[in-house]
Amino acid sequence: MNVRKNDIVYIKVGADKGKTGKVLFINKKKTKLVIEGVNMKKKHQRPTQRSQKGGIITIEGPVHISNVALYNSSLNKPEKIKMTVVGEGKNARRVRVFKISGEEV
């Protein structure tokens, strides 16, 4: 999985096509993401001790990971990424890099 929490992603498919948002939660087992402000769903909630007021609330629904792409804010468009090794020996580490611009994510 190339997407991580707090990444900015672009929605490629669906009703929210063209929107961007920050990843709030990742479900690796189901390969789904919850993105801030995208795929909003209505939920009926009962009053609880935490929230004394019940009613209908709107929450973000999950989006499949294949329907999103990482968003490159410097180019203002979505872009594919690749994993590269930076450094040598003990200082070597794998980083995510945008394919076209070559910037580190």
C-alpha positions, 0 to 999 in steps of 0.5 A, a space after each residue: 500500500 503506497 498511501 499512508 495516513 495524513 497523505 493528500 489524495 485525489 479521487 479518480 472515480 465516483 460521485 466525488 470525482 475530482 475532489 482532494 482530501 486528507 486520509 484519516 483512517 486506513 483499513 488494510 484488511 479491506 483496502 479501504 480509506 476514510 478521507 476527510 470531506 469525501 463520500 459523506 453518509 448520513 447516520 442516525 445516532 441515539 443520544 449517549 453519555 458522550 454526545 447528549 444530543 441524538 439525531 442524524 449526523 453526517 460522517 465520511 464513508 470508506 473509499 476503495 484504495 484503487 479509486 484514489 491517487 496521491 496528489 502532488 501539491 507542487 504540480 496541482 495534479 495526481 501522480 503515480 509514485 515509486 519506491 526508491 532507496 536513498 543513502 548507502 549502507 546503514 544510512 539507506 532507507 526506502 522513500 516514496 518518490 513521485 514518478 514525474 517530478 522526482 520529489 519525495 512524498 
